[in-house]
Amino acid sequence: MKKMRFISAIAAFVLVLSLSGAAFAAWPEKPVNVIVPWSPGGASDLTARTLAAEMETILKTRLSVTNTPGGAGAIGTQAMFDAPRDGYTWSANADGSIVTYQALDMLKQSHKDYASFMAVFTPNVICVPANSPFNDLKDLMDAMKARPVTVSSAGTGSGGHQAAEFFRMGTGLEYRHVPYQGGAPAVTA
């Protein structure tokens, strides 16, 4: 009797192991959708497309980059959270933005509801058109003292907007903020 139970237990164990192999199929089985929550042409979009092209050769599957702008990135971020949690939807997002969305009640989820698996950094810079009268930061700051200048960003709450706010708080200089739906339109403005 004990021998039968032992054999039955081993048979059940082998059966469970064989079924669990079927439940965990090889990944990836289909293309991966990469959501960029800003408009095409900005730093996040270009970075996502460059990385996707490289990762396709490593993963042996297609990575489809989709731009879903709006709400300073909150709409695309929400689209990532709303997608099935099967590993086939990624977001080229900014951790700081997700915390900002949470603080402003722009998302149903928080930074605790996702996992980062790659960190890529793109710097914020102060730039002016080539034909601008400003040759250096001192020229710009002198002009800002005389009258507020216009600063464009990828949207209210975006990294560029936050950097401009830190600059304002650190210098006491005022500016007029013009938010766009992404970095590309902000730079070309």
C-alpha positions in Angstrom: 0.0 0.0 0.0 2.8 2.4 0.9 4.6 1.5 -2.3 1.4 2.4 -4.4 1.1 5.8 -2.6 4.8 6.5 -3.3 4.4 5.6 -7.0 1.2 7.6 -7.2 2.9 10.6 -5.6 5.8 10.4 -8.1 3.4 10.1 -11.0 1.5 13.1 -9.8 4.7 15.1 -9.4 5.9 14.2 -12.9 2.5 15.1 -14.3 2.5 18.5 -12.6 6.0 19.2 -13.8 5.1 18.3 -17.4 2.0 20.5 -17.2 3.9 23.5 -15.8 6.3 23.4 -18.7 3.3 23.9 -21.0 2.1 26.8 -18.9 5.4 28.7 -19.2 5.9 28.9 -22.9 9.1 30.5 -24.3 9.0 34.3 -24.4 8.6 36.1 -26.7 6.0 34.4 -28.7 4.7 37.6 -30.4 5.8 41.2 -31.0 6.3 43.6 -28.1 4.5 46.9 -28.2 6.6 49.8 -26.8 4.4 52.8 -25.9 6.1 56.2 -26.0 3.7 58.6 -24.1 4.8 61.6 -26.0 4.7 62.8 -29.6 7.2 61.5 -32.3 10.6 63.0 -32.6 11.5 63.8 -29.0 14.3 62.3 -26.9 12.1 59.5 -25.5 10.8 58.5 -28.9 14.3 58.5 -30.6 15.8 56.6 -27.6 12.9 54.0 -27.7 13.3 53.5 -31.5 17.1 53.1 -31.3 16.8 50.6 -28.4 14.0 48.7 -30.1 16.0 48.2 -33.2 18.9 46.7 -31.2 16.6 44.6 -29.0 14.8 43.1 -31.9 18.0 41.3 -32.9 18.6 40.1 -29.3 15.0 39.0 -28.6 14.3 37.7 -32.1 11.0 39.4 -32.2 9.5 42.7 -33.5 9.3 45.7 -31.2 6.6 48.1 -32.4 7.0 51.6 -31.1 3.7 53.5 -30.7 3.4 57.2 -29.8 0.5 57.9 -27.5 0.8 61.6 -26.5 -1.4 63.7 -24.3 -1.6 64.8 -20.7 2.1 65.4 -20.4 2.6 61.6 -20.9 -0.2 60.4 -18.6 -2.4 59.1 -21.5 0.3 56.8 -22.9 1.3 55.8 -19.4 -2.3 54.8 -18.6 -2.4 52.8 -21.8 0.6 50.8 -20.6 -1.1 50.2 -17.3 -4.4 49.2 -19.0 -2.7 46.6 -21.3 -2.6 42.9 -20.4 0.1 42.2 -17.9 1.7 39.6 -20.1 5.1 41.2 -20.8 4.3 42.3 -24.3 3.6 46.0 -23.5 6.4 48.2 -22.4 6.6 51.9 -21.9 9.5 54.3 -22.7 8.6 56.5 -19.8 10.2 58.5 -17.0 10.1 57.4 -13.4 9.8 61.0 -12.3 6.8 61.5 -14.5 5.0 58.6 -13.1 5.5 59.9 -9.6 4.2 63.4 -10.8 1.1 61.8 -12.4 0.4 60.0 -9.1 0.8 63.2 -7.1 -1.5 65.1 -9.5 -4.1 62.3 -9.5 -3.6 61.8 -13.3 -3.4 58.0 -13.1 -5.3 55.2 -11.5 -2.0 53.4 -10.6 1.2 54.5 -8.9 4.9 53.9 -9.4 4.5 50.7 -7.3 2.3 49.1 -10.0 5.1 48.7 -12.6 8.6 47.4 -12.7 11.6 49.2 -14.4 14.0 46.9 -16.2 16.2 49.4 -18.0 17.4 52.9 -17.1 18.3 55.3 -19.9 19.1 58.9 -19.2 18.7 61.9 -21.5 19.8 65.2 -20.1 17.8 68.4 -20.0 19.6 71.4 -21.6 19.0 75.1 -21.9 19.1 75.9 -25.6 18.1 78.9 -27.7 17.7 79.3 -31.5 20.9 79.9 -33.4 19.9 83.5 -34.3 19.2 84.3 -30.6 20.8 87.3 -29.0 21.9 85.1 -26.1 25.5 83.8 -26.3 25.7 82.3 -22.9 23.8 81.6 -19.7 24.6 85.1 -18.3 23.1 86.8 -21.4 19.9 84.7 -20.9 19.7 85.4 -17.2 20.2 89.2 -17.8 17.3 89.1 -20.3 15.2 87.2 -17.8 15.8 89.9 -15.2 14.6 92.6 -17.7 11.5 90.6 -18.7 10.4 87.0 -18.5 11.3 84.8 -21.4 9.3 82.0 -23.0 10.3 78.5 -22.1 8.9 75.5 -24.0 8.7 72.0 -22.7 7.3 68.6 -23.6 4.3 69.3 -21.4 3.3 70.5 -18.0 4.9 68.3 -15.4 7.4 66.9 -17.9 11.1 66.6 -17.1 11.9 69.8 -19.0 9.2 71.7 -17.2 10.4 70.4 -13.8 14.0 71.5 -14.8 12.8 75.0 -15.7 11.0 75.2 -12.3 14.1 74.2 -10.5 16.0 76.8 -12.4 13.4 79.4 -11.5 13.4 78.4 -7.8 17.2 78.5 -7.8 17.6 81.8 -9.5 14.4 83.7 -8.6 14.0 84.5 -12.3 10.5 84.3 -13.9 9.6 82.8 -17.3 6.5 82.1 -19.3 5.9 78.4 -19.7 4.5 77.1 -23.0 3.8 73.4 -22.8 3.7 71.2 -26.0 2.7 67.6 -26.5 6.3 66.2 -26.7 9.9 67.2 -26.9 10.0 67.5 -30.7 7.3 70.2 -31.0 8.8 72.0 -27.9 12.3 72.2 -29.5 11.0 73.3 -33.0 8.8 76.0 -31.5 
